[in-house]
Amino acid sequence: MPDLATETTLASVGYPFRKARVIAVANQKGGVGKTTTAINLATALAACDERVLIIDLDPQGNASTGLGLDRMQRTRGGSYSLLIEGATIADVVVETDIPGLDIVPASVDLVGAELELVNEGQREYRLRAALDGRLGQYDYVLIDCPPALGLLTLNALVAANAVMVPVQCEFFALEGLSHLMRTLQRITRAFNASLEIQGLVLTMYDRRNKLCGSVENDVRGFFGDKVYRTVIPRNVRVSEAPSHGKPILVYDTRCQGAQAYIKLAGELLRRERQRTQRLEALRV
């Protein structure tokens, strides 16, 4: 594993608890760096001695291939079996080459899962039921959602404690975000009252492009502290890494993209520590 920056170690952020925190990485818009963020954030967290599980809920299976899983490892049911066949995490989990990082892969069967769920009872709660009480060995569970707000994403948001939203620095970013926020409000009212926005991550950022700076100002102006200080730059090495079946932190630790994800992991851990401290203060 790469020697990550001291600021992202478990000790430096003071995060002593070991209870799974389920975070859906979601955005209904494709091509925003959602899967890239899920893979590399999970790798950085694992390097901080956190036990991490990725659930690949995208029928494209990019998180699975991006972590080096071959075709045979993706034909065991995976997340499809969690949703449709009543499988448990232990039945479908696969260890990756990253110490401390496991994955529930997406199989080709997941393509038809939404159609199969349509007529099922409690269809929105299938993933929550599969995860409930079965995550004791993990600190973080990241759910990589498909780029649509269908039943797969709905299952992820109902099962999650929080949602992380990657936002590409482009012209239509705010329009897509407003639609997503309205959807999250409806889900909170109808299915998951405890769902919260963990944070928004600006991705594919190019400091030479004035539009990126304008979008950043707009997003920060609207969402305030919910937007991470860390931004993920547009980086060729980050784009290359999935074709080698490796996270960027393994493929090229020293590149700007890898360093950005290291910082993002440190910032997430600090946010989670502060959240835990606030909850503990309320109990006193």
SVG drawing of the C-alpha trace seen along z (x, -y; Angstrom):
<svg xmlns="http://www.w3.org/2000/svg" viewBox="-46 -32 51 50">
<polyline fill="none" stroke="black" stroke-width="0.4" points="0.0,0.0 1.2,-3.6 2.6,-5.5 -0.2,-8.0 0.2,-11.5 0.2,-11.6 -2.8,-13.9 -5.0,-11.0 -4.0,-8.4 -6.5,-7.2 -4.6,-8.6 -4.3,-12.1 -8.0,-12.5 -8.9,-10.9 -11.5,-8.5 -11.7,-5.7 -15.0,-4.1 -15.7,-1.0 -19.3,-1.1 -20.2,-0.9 -21.2,-4.1 -23.1,-3.6 -22.5,-6.3 -24.2,-6.2 -22.0,-7.9 -24.8,-9.2 -25.5,-11.6 -28.2,-11.0 -25.8,-12.5 -23.3,-10.2 -19.6,-11.1 -19.1,-13.1 -16.5,-10.9 -18.8,-8.9 -17.2,-5.5 -13.7,-7.0 -14.5,-8.7 -16.0,-5.6 -12.9,-3.4 -10.2,-5.9 -11.9,-7.2 -12.4,-3.6 -8.7,-2.8 -7.6,-5.9 -9.8,-5.0 -8.5,-1.4 -4.9,-2.8 -5.9,-4.7 -6.6,-1.3 -10.4,-1.5 -12.2,1.6 -14.1,0.7 -16.7,2.4 -17.8,1.2 -21.2,2.3 -21.2,2.0 -24.8,1.2 -24.2,0.0 -25.0,2.5 -22.0,1.3 -19.8,2.8 -17.1,0.2 -16.2,0.3 -15.7,4.0 -13.4,3.9 -11.7,0.8 -10.6,2.8 -9.2,5.6 -12.0,8.2 -12.1,10.6 -15.2,11.9 -15.3,15.1 -15.4,13.0 -18.4,11.1 -20.6,14.1 -21.3,15.1 -24.5,13.1 -23.0,10.1 -25.3,7.1 -28.0,8.7 -28.2,11.6 -28.5,9.1 -31.5,7.4 -33.3,10.3 -32.2,13.6 -31.9,12.9 -28.2,13.5 -26.1,12.1 -23.0,10.0 -20.9,13.1 -22.4,15.0 -21.3,12.4 -18.4,10.4 -15.0,10.6 -11.7,9.5 -9.7,7.1 -5.9,6.8 -6.2,3.7 -5.7,4.8 -8.8,3.8 -11.0,3.3 -13.7,5.7 -16.3,5.4 -19.7,6.8 -19.4,6.9 -22.0,6.1 -22.9,9.1 -24.5,9.0 -27.8,10.0 -28.0,6.6 -29.1,5.2 -32.6,6.7 -32.8,6.1 -34.9,2.9 -37.6,4.7 -37.7,7.6 -38.1,5.3 -41.1,3.4 -43.7,5.9 -41.9,7.0 -43.1,6.1 -40.9,3.7 -38.9,3.2 -37.3,-0.1 -36.0,1.7 -34.3,4.7 -30.7,3.5 -31.4,2.1 -32.7,5.5 -29.6,7.3 -27.2,5.0 -29.1,4.6 -27.0,6.1 -24.4,7.6 -21.8,4.9 -20.0,5.2 -16.7,6.0 -16.6,2.7 -16.1,-0.9 -17.4,-2.3 -19.6,-1.0 -19.6,-3.0 -22.4,-2.2 -21.5,-3.1 -24.9,-4.0 -25.9,-4.0 -26.2,-7.3 -30.0,-7.3 -32.6,-7.8 -34.3,-4.4 -35.0,-1.6 -31.3,-0.7 -30.4,-4.1 -33.5,-4.3 -32.4,-1.1 -29.0,-2.6 -30.4,-5.9 -32.9,-4.0 -30.1,-1.8 -27.6,-4.6 -26.9,-6.9 -25.7,-9.6 -25.1,-10.5 -21.9,-11.9 -22.5,-13.8 -19.6,-14.1 -20.2,-17.3 -18.4,-17.9 -17.3,-21.5 -19.5,-22.2 -22.2,-24.6 -25.2,-22.3 -23.9,-21.3 -26.3,-23.3 -29.4,-22.4 -28.7,-18.7 -28.0,-19.3 -31.3,-21.0 -33.1,-18.0 -31.1,-15.6 -31.8,-17.6 -35.5,-17.5 -35.3,-13.8 -33.3,-13.4 -36.0,-15.4 -38.7,-13.2 -36.8,-10.1 -36.1,-11.5 -39.8,-12.2 -41.1,-8.9 -38.4,-6.2 -35.4,-7.2 -35.8,-10.0 -32.2,-9.8 -30.6,-10.2 -28.3,-13.2 -26.0,-14.9 -22.5,-13.8 -20.9,-16.2 -20.4,-17.4 -17.1,-16.8 -16.1,-18.9 -14.5,-16.7 -12.6,-17.1 -11.5,-20.5 -9.2,-22.5 -7.8,-25.7 -7.0,-27.0 -10.7,-27.0 -12.6,-30.0 -15.8,-28.1 -14.6,-25.7 -14.0,-28.5 -17.4,-30.0 -19.1,-26.7 -17.1,-26.2 -18.2,-29.6 -21.9,-28.9 -21.9,-25.5 -20.1,-26.7 -22.3,-29.8 -25.4,-27.6 -24.4,-24.6 -21.8,-26.2 -19.9,-23.9 -21.5,-20.8 -19.0,-21.2 -15.6,-19.6 -12.6,-21.9 -10.7,-19.3 -11.3,-19.4 -10.4,-16.5 -8.4,-17.8 -8.8,-16.6 -5.8,-14.2 -4.7,-11.8 -3.3,-9.3 -6.7,-9.0 -8.3,-8.2 -5.7,-5.6 -5.8,-3.7 -9.1,-1.8 -7.9,-0.2 -5.2,1.4 -7.7,2.6 -6.1,0.4 -7.1,-2.6 -5.0,-5.7 -3.5,-5.4 -1.9,-2.1 -1.3,-3.0 0.5,-6.3 0.5,-7.5 2.4,-10.7 0.2,-12.2 -2.1,-15.1 -5.3,-13.0 -4.0,-10.5 -2.9,-13.2 -6.4,-14.8 -8.1,-11.6 -5.7,-11.2 -6.8,-14.7 -10.4,-13.9 -10.2,-10.8 -8.6,-12.9 -11.3,-15.5 -14.1,-12.9 -12.6,-11.3 -12.4,-14.7 -16.1,-15.4 -17.1,-12.0 -15.2,-12.6 -16.9,-15.9 -20.3,-14.4 -19.7,-11.7 -18.6,-14.3 -21.8,-16.3 -23.9,-13.2 -22.0,-12.3 -22.5,-15.8 -26.3,-15.6 -26.4,-12.4 -24.8,-14.0"/>
</svg>
